[in-house]
């Protein structure tokens, strides 16, 4: 066994080598995936048959999905978090979603001995002084931290204790720097969107929270079947719709009314409780919006709900979203982009936003600057839209949020009661026609 001095020297060398090796692994894999897509893009340019082009792209997605799976699973950390974001039916190609969704619960767990040491250092007290009971096996282990069920000694209440994996902060800082360099390259070459701001939105903590009983939303279908209800029947459909709308309403009130909301939205953080109520877990990541951003987003919600392209363009300016439109019908494309980014209801036939597609809104409306505070809202929309697709419910959260957005703008003195009535009259006439509107009004 090496002497302490030699062992310390070896550990210092290992610490210095690991970041370089990690960076090397990321760049080799990222360049390989990127090159594969560029070659496919070049090859499909010579193929006139649309079905053949689609088949070529599908094969490329399958190959890239395997490579992305290896990158995320083997490097872990930030990349497992990335798998949670990309594994949405509306954001990534279907092949990616099928492969990456299996990584959501594959994060390695930290041993109970290490967990105890971390908590004693964080709390400044002995383990037995704080907890009457502490389950050794974690309830769940994610990319940044894991959660244990425990009982506090002082209050005799059950809690969920979130413990960050040791060393994850240092590795994630390295990963973020590499990803930032890569997305800056993508912004200059292929994707006309401010991806760099997105990479800034990461927070990490060790927390103690209330323990909540419920069914993970990912297990909803199994739970429905276990109760003897047909998962594809009307009763199940009504329950799913109520659950999804309860979840969307909760986020609408947090974002538009309070400007303070849960900022780590993924299926693993959602529980379905009694009477279709929804509980959001893990407030290790929260976001506070300034009033300017909150009201600017409320204005954008109204633009989306009313399909108002001029209001959408105005909202972009309020939010600080800078665009460079490359098409003649600029305002309409701004509205289309807003619909695809900030609403749950996708246009007919659209299930994925592909940055490589020639008719993509991202290519027609180059987003030069995207405020990083809005990324958490964007992630929330991806979650809600992904659940909407997964549950087979196609609805518009912007329409559901319209009253909340109107109230926020009214309280801020930016919308009069007369304007609200006129807007609603116009909406009902556009949607239902004159007769139906008169019925709704009565």
C-alpha positions in Angstrom: 0.0 0.0 0.0 1.4 3.4 -0.9 2.6 5.7 1.9 0.2 8.6 2.8 2.4 11.2 0.9 2.4 9.1 -2.2 -1.3 8.3 -1.9 -2.1 12.1 -1.6 0.1 12.8 -4.6 -1.8 10.1 -6.6 -5.2 11.6 -5.6 -4.1 15.0 -6.6 -2.9 13.7 -10.0 -6.2 11.8 -10.4 -8.2 15.0 -9.6 -6.3 16.9 -12.3 -6.6 14.1 -14.9 -10.3 13.3 -14.4 -11.6 16.7 -15.6 -9.4 16.5 -18.8 -10.6 12.9 -19.4 -14.2 13.9 -18.8 -13.9 16.8 -21.2 -12.2 14.6 -23.8 -15.0 12.0 -23.5 -17.7 14.7 -24.0 -16.1 16.3 -27.0 -15.4 13.0 -28.8 -19.0 11.9 -28.4 -20.6 15.3 -29.1 -18.6 15.8 -32.3 -19.4 12.2 -33.4 -23.2 12.8 -32.9 -23.0 16.2 -34.6 -21.0 14.9 -37.6 -23.5 12.1 -38.1 -26.3 14.5 -38.4 -24.4 16.8 -40.8 -23.5 13.9 -43.1 -27.2 12.8 -43.0 -28.3 16.3 -43.9 -25.9 16.3 -46.8 -27.0 12.9 -48.1 -30.7 13.6 -47.9 -30.1 16.7 -50.0 -29.5 14.5 -53.0 -32.6 12.3 -52.4 -35.9 13.5 -54.0 -38.2 10.9 -52.6 -39.7 12.2 -49.3 -40.3 8.7 -47.8 -36.7 7.8 -48.4 -35.5 11.0 -46.8 -37.6 10.4 -43.8 -36.3 6.8 -43.5 -32.7 8.1 -43.7 -33.4 10.6 -40.9 -35.1 7.9 -38.8 -32.0 5.7 -39.1 -29.8 8.6 -38.1 -32.0 9.4 -35.1 -31.7 5.7 -34.0 -27.9 5.7 -34.3 -27.6 9.1 -32.5 -30.0 8.0 -29.7 -27.7 5.1 -28.9 -24.7 7.4 -28.8 -26.5 10.0 -26.7 -27.6 7.2 -24.3 -24.0 6.1 -23.8 -22.9 9.7 -23.3 -25.5 10.4 -20.6 -25.4 7.1 -18.8 -21.5 6.8 -18.7 -20.7 10.4 -17.8 -23.8 10.9 -15.6 -24.2 14.1 -13.6 -25.4 17.0 -15.8 -25.9 14.7 -18.7 -28.4 12.6 -16.8 -30.2 15.9 -16.1 -30.0 16.5 -19.9 -31.6 13.2 -20.6 -34.6 14.2 -18.4 -35.0 17.4 -20.5 -34.5 15.7 -23.9 -36.7 12.7 -23.1 -39.9 14.6 -24.0 -42.2 13.4 -26.9 -42.4 16.9 -28.3 -38.8 18.1 -28.0 -36.5 15.3 -29.3 -36.9 12.8 -32.1 -39.0 9.8 -31.1 -36.0 7.5 -31.2 -34.2 9.7 -28.6 -37.2 9.8 -26.4 -37.6 6.0 -26.4 -33.9 5.6 -25.4 -33.4 8.5 -23.0 -36.6 8.1 -21.0 -35.1 4.9 -19.5 -32.3 7.0 -17.9 -34.7 9.0 -15.7 -34.4 6.6 -12.8 -30.9 5.1 -13.5 -28.8 7.5 -11.4 -26.3 5.7 -9.1 -27.0 6.0 -5.3 -24.5 7.3 -2.7 -23.9 5.0 0.3 -25.7 5.6 3.6 -22.3 6.1 5.3 -21.4 9.0 3.0 -24.9 10.4 3.3 -24.6 10.5 7.1 -21.2 12.2 6.9 -22.6 14.9 4.5 -25.6 15.6 6.6 -23.7 15.9 9.9 -21.3 18.4 8.2 -24.2 20.4 6.7 -26.4 20.4 9.9 -23.6 20.8 12.4 -25.1 18.1 14.6 -24.8 14.3 15.1 -27.0 12.1 13.0 -28.9 10.7 16.0 -29.6 14.2 17.4 -31.6 15.2 14.3 -33.3 12.0 13.1 -35.3 9.5 15.0 -35.4 7.3 12.0 -33.6 7.4 8.6 -34.2 4.9 5.8 -30.9 3.7 4.4 -32.3 3.0 0.9 -33.1 6.2 -1.0 -36.7 6.8 -2.2 -35.1 7.9 -5.5 -31.7 8.9 -6.8 -31.3 11.5 -9.5 -28.4 13.1 -11.4 -27.5 15.7 -8.7 -28.9 14.3 -5.5 -30.9 11.5 -3.9 -33.8 11.5 -1.5 -34.3 9.6 1.8 -37.4 9.2 3.9 -36.8 10.0 7.6 -38.5 11.2 10.8 -37.3 14.2 12.7 -36.6 13.7 16.4 -37.9 17.0 17.6 -41.3 17.1 15.8 -41.9 13.4 15.1 -42.9 14.2 11.5 -41.9 12.3 8.4 -39.7 14.2 6.0 -37.9 13.8 2.7 -34.2 14.5 2.9 -32.4 15.5 -0.3 -28.6 14.9 -0.3 -26.3 16.0 -3.0 -23.9 13.4 -4.4 -20.4 14.1 -3.3 -18.1 15.7 -5.9 -21.0 16.4 -8.3 -20.7 20.2 -8.1 -17.1 20.2 -9.4 -17.8 17.8 -12.2 -21.0 19.7 -13.2 -19.0 22.9 -13.5 -16.7 21.2 -15.9 -19.7 19.8 -17.9 -21.4 23.2 -18.1 -18.2 24.8 -19.5 -18.0 22.1 -22.2 -21.7 22.3 -23.0 -21.5 26.1 -23.2 -18.6 25.9 -25.7 -20.5 23.4 -27.8 -23.8 25.3 -27.9 -21.9 28.5 -28.9 -20.6 26.6 -31.8 -24.1 25.3 -32.7 -25.5 28.9 -32.5 -23.0 30.1 -35.0 -23.5 27.1 -37.4 -26.9 25.5 -37.3 -29.4 26.4 -34.6 -30.6 30.0 -34.6 -31.5 30.1 -30.9 -29.8 31.5 -27.9 -28.9 28.2 -26.3 -26.1 29.7 -24.2 -28.5 31.4 -21.8 -30.2 28.0 -21.2 -26.9 26.5 -19.9 -26.8 29.1 -17.1 -30.0 27.9 -15.4 -28.8 25.3 -12.9 -29.1 25.3 -9.1 -28.2 22.7 -6.4 -28.9 22.4 -2.7 -29.3 20.0 0.3 -32.8 20.2 1.7 -35.3 18.7 4.1 -38.9 18.7 3.0 -42.3 17.4 3.9 -42.9 13.8 2.9 -45.9 13.4 0.7 -47.8 10.2 -0.1 -49.0 9.7 -3.7 -48.6 7.8 -7.0 -45.8 8.9 -9.3 -47.4 10.3 -12.5 -45.2 7.9 -14.6 -47.0 5.0 -12.8 -50.5 6.5 -13.4 -51.5 3.9 -16.0 -50.5 1.0 -13.9 -52.3 2.4 -10.8 -55.5 2.9 -12.9 -55.4 -0.6 -14.2 -54.7 -2.0 -10.7 -58.0 -0.4 -9.5 -59.9 -2.3 -12.2 -60.4 0.7 -14.5 -59.8 0.5 -18.3 -56.7 2.7 -18.9 -58.1 3.5 -22.4 -61.7 4.1 -21.2 -63.8 7.3 -20.6 -63.3 7.2 -16.8 -59.5 7.0 -17.1 -59.6 9.8 -19.8 -61.6 12.1 -17.5 -59.2 11.4 -14.6 -56.1 12.1 -16.8 -57.6 15.3 -18.1 -58.4 16.5 -14.6 -54.9 15.7 -13.3 -53.2 17.4 -16.2 -55.4 20.5 -15.9 -54.8 20.7 -12.1 -51.0 20.5 -12.7 -51.2 23.2 -15.5 -53.4 25.4 -13.3 -50.9 25.2 -10.4 -48.0 26.3 -12.7 -50.1 29.0 -14.2 -50.9 30.5 -10.8 -47.3 30.2 -9.7 -45.8 31.8 -12.8 -48.4 34.5 -13.6 -49.8 35.4 -10.2 -46.9 34.9 -7.9 -43.9 35.0 -10.2 -42.3 32.4 -7.9 -42.4 28.8 -9.1 -41.1 25.3 -9.0 -38.2 25.2 -11.5 -37.3 21.5 -11.8 -40.2 20.2 -13.8 -39.9 16.5 -14.8 -42.3 13.5 -14.3 -40.2 12.2 -11.3 -41.2 15.3 -9.3 -44.9 14.9 -9.7 -47.2 12.8 -7.5 -50.9 12.2 -8.0 -52.8 12.3 -4.7 -56.3 11.8 -3.6 -59.2 13.2 -5.8 -56.8 13.8 -8.7 -54.9 16.5 -6.7 -51.3 16.9 -7.8 -48.2 17.4 -5.6 -44.9 18.9 -6.8 -41.8 17.5 -5.2 -38.3 18.8 -4.6 -38.1 22.6 -4.3 -34.3 22.5 -4.6 -34.8 24.6 -7.7 -37.1 27.6 -7.7 -37.3 30.7 -9.8 -38.3 34.2 -9.0 -39.5 36.3 -11.9 -39.3 40.1 -11.9 -42.6 41.9 -12.3 -41.5 43.0 -15.8 -40.9 39.4 -16.9 -44.0 38.1 -15.2 -46.3 40.7 -16.9 -44.5 40.4 -20.2 -45.1 36.7 -20.1 -48.8 37.3 -19.1 -49.1 39.5 -22.3 -47.6 36.7 -24.3 -50.1 34.2 -22.9 -52.9 36.4 -24.1 -51.3 36.7 -27.5 -51.1 32.9 -27.8 -54.6 32.3 -26.5 -56.0 34.9 -28.9 -53.7 34.0 -31.8 -52.7 37.7 -31.9 -49.5 38.1 -33.9 -49.0 41.8 -33.2 -49.4 41.3 -29.5 -46.9 38.4 -29.7 -44.3 40.7 -31.3 -44.9 43.3 -28.6 -44.5 40.6 -25.9 -41.2 39.5 -27.3 -39.8 43.0 -26.9 -41.2 43.2 -23.3 -39.5 39.9 -22.4 -36.2 40.9 -24.0 -36.4 38.1 -26.7 -34.4 39.5 -29.6 -35.2 38.0 -33.0 -34.0 38.3 -36.5 -36.7 37.2 -38.8 -35.6 35.8 -42.2 -39.1 35.7 -43.8 -41.5 38.3 -45.1 -44.4 37.3 -42.7 -42.4 38.1 -39.6 -45.1 38.7 -37.0 -46.9 35.5 -38.0 -43.7 33.5 -37.6 -43.2 35.0 -34.1 -46.6 33.8 -33.1 -46.0 30.4 -34.6 -42.7 30.1 -32.6 -44.5 31.3 -29.4 -47.2 28.6 -29.9 -44.6 25.9 -30.3 -42.4 27.1 -27.3 -45.0 28.4 -24.8 -48.2 26.4 -25.3 -49.2 22.8 -24.8 -51.3 22.5 -27.9 -49.2 21.8 -31.0 -50.4 22.5 -34.5 -52.0 19.6 -36.4 -49.5 17.0 -37.3 -46.6 18.6 -35.4 -45.0 16.5 -32.6 -41.4 17.6 -32.7 -39.5 20.9 -33.2 -36.6 19.9 -35.3 -33.8 22.6 -35.6 -32.5 20.9 -38.8 -35.9 21.2 -40.6 -35.8 23.8 -43.4 -39.3 25.1 -42.5 -38.6 25.2 -38.7 -39.7 28.4 -37.0 -36.3 28.4 -35.3 -34.7 28.8 -38.7 -37.2 31.4 -39.9 -37.0 33.4 -36.7 -33.4 33.5 -35.5 -33.5 34.1 -31.7 -30.5 36.2 -31.0 -31.1 36.6 -27.3 -33.3 34.5 -24.9 -33.4 35.7 -21.3 -32.1 32.8 -19.1 -35.0 33.4 -16.6 -37.4 32.2 -19.2 -35.7 28.8 -19.6 -37.5 27.5 -16.5 -40.8 28.5 -18.1 -39.8 26.8 -21.3 -38.9 23.6 -19.4 -42.3 23.8 -17.7 -44.1 24.0 -21.0 -42.1 21.0 -22.3 -43.2 19.0 -19.3 -46.8 19.9 -19.7 -46.8 19.3 -23.4 -44.9 16.0 -23.0 -47.5 14.9 -20.4 -50.3 16.1 -22.7 -48.9 14.0 -25.6 -48.3 11.0 -23.3 -51.8 11.1 -21.8 -53.4 11.6 -25.2 -54.9 15.0 -24.2 -54.5 17.8 -26.7 -55.4 21.2 -25.1 -54.1 24.7 -24.8 -52.7 25.8 -21.4 -52.6 29.4 -22.7 -56.4 29.3 -23.0 -56.6 27.9 -19.5 -54.3 30.6 -18.2 -56.1 33.5 -19.9 -58.1 34.6 -16.8 -54.9 34.4 -14.6 -53.0 36.5 -17.2 -55.8 39.0 -17.5 -56.0 39.4 -13.7 -52.2 39.9 -13.4 -52.3 42.6 -16.1 -55.4 44.2 -14.6 -53.9 44.4 -11.1 -50.8 46.0 -12.7 -53.0 48.7 -14.4 -52.1 47.4 -17.8 -55.6 46.0 -18.7 -59.0 47.7 -18.2 -62.2 45.9 -17.5 -63.6 47.1 -20.8 -60.6 45.7 -22.7 -61.1 42.3 -21.0 -64.8 42.2 -22.0 -64.0 43.3 -25.6 -61.3 40.7 -25.9 -63.6 37.9 -24.6 -66.3 39.0 -27.0 -63.9 38.8 -29.9 -62.6 35.4 -28.7 -66.1 33.8 -28.5 -67.1 35.2 -31.9 -63.9 33.9 -33.5 -64.4 30.5 -31.8 -68.1 29.9 -31.7 -69.7 32.4 -34.0 -72.3 35.0 -33.2 -75.2 32.8 -32.0 -73.0 30.7 -29.8 -71.4 33.8 -28.3 -74.9 35.3 -27.4 -75.7 32.0 -25.7 -72.4 32.1 -23.7 -73.0 35.7 -22.7 -76.5 34.9 -21.4 
